Amino acid sequence: QVQLVESGGGLVQPGGSLRLSCAASRSIFSIYNMGWYRQAPGKQREFVAVITSGGSTNYADSVKGRFTISRDNAKNTVYLQMNSLKPGDTAVYSCKAYRKGGMDYWGKGTLVTGSS
């Protein structure tokens, strides 16, 4: 079982920055791929970014060049640095831990609200 707790959300003006964190409960965090997803009001959850256990990254086109995903295996934590935020980035951001042949684990999410 892996428990995930996100933090770092809040209210931000357009063009601002936030850094989200997702802390995992287990020391074997390093073998998991870690993804960030978001769900805006009235919309389906969508992929934002992923970092594999080996450190490879991939991003949704909508955030490429603005968001950066990283991980600190010593702290069992994955981060999402969000720059140049737009009102359209408003959503609940959740992290997911997964690995081949294993279960998916989700956090409860943290709310990012872009003010206008």
N, C-alpha and C positions, 0 to 999 in steps of 0.2 A: 504494500500500500504506500502510495506517495501522496502527501498532502501539500498543496500549493497555496500560498497566500500572496496576493498581489497588493501593492501599495504604490502611492505616488500620484494618484489621480487628483484632479481638482479643476478649478475654473481658470481658464487662460485666455488672454486676448489674442486675436489673430496676429500671426507672426511670432508668437511667443514659443517657449520651450517647456517641456516637462520630461522628467525621466521616471519611467515606471520600473518597478522591481517586482520580481516574482521569486519568493523564497521557497525552497523545497525542504521537505522534512527528512529526507534520507541522504545518507552520505554517499550512496551510489548514484547520486545525481549525474555524475559525469558520463554515465553510459546512456543517458536519455537524450533524445532529440527534444528541443524545446521550441514551442511555437507561441506566437502572440496572435490572437484573433480579436475581432471587435464586432459588436452588435449595436447598430444605431437604432433609435426609436422607430418602430414599425418596419424594420428591415431584418433580413436574415443575417445570421452571423457570417462574417467573412474573414478570410485569411489576411494577415498583415505581414508577418515575417516569421522566419524559422532559422534556427541555428542548430546544426547537427552536433552529435557527440564529438565529431572530429573538427568542428569549428567552421564548417562551410555555412554560408548564409544565403538566403533568398528572400525577396521582398515582393509584395504586391506592387503593381505598376503605380498605383495611386499614392504610394508612400516612398517610392524609390527616390533616393537623393535627399530625402528629408528625415527619414527615420533610420536609426542604426540599432541593430540587435547585437548584444554581446552577452558573454557568460563568464562567471567566476566560479569555477568548480570548487575552489577551496572554501567558498562561502555558500555553496549550493544555491546560487542565485543567478537568474537571468535578468537582463535589463533591456529596456526599450527606450532609447533616447529619441525624443520627438522634437524636431525643430520646425520652424516655419509653419506652425499649426494653422489650420483653416477651420472655419465653422463646420465644414463637412467631416472633420475628424471627430466630432462629438459622438461618443459611443461609450459603452461599457467594454473595457479591454480585459480580456482573460488570457491566461497562459495555459498551455497544455504540455504535458510531458508524455512522450510516447517512444516506443522502440519496437523493432520488428518482432512480431510474434507475441507482443505483450499487450497489456491493457492501456487505454488512454486515461490519463488523469487530468482533471480540470480544476482550476481555482474558481473562486466565486466572482472574481472580477473587481475592477476599480473603475470608477466613472471619470471620464474626461469630458469636460464641457467647454466648448469654445464660445466665448462671449462675442457679441456683435457690436 
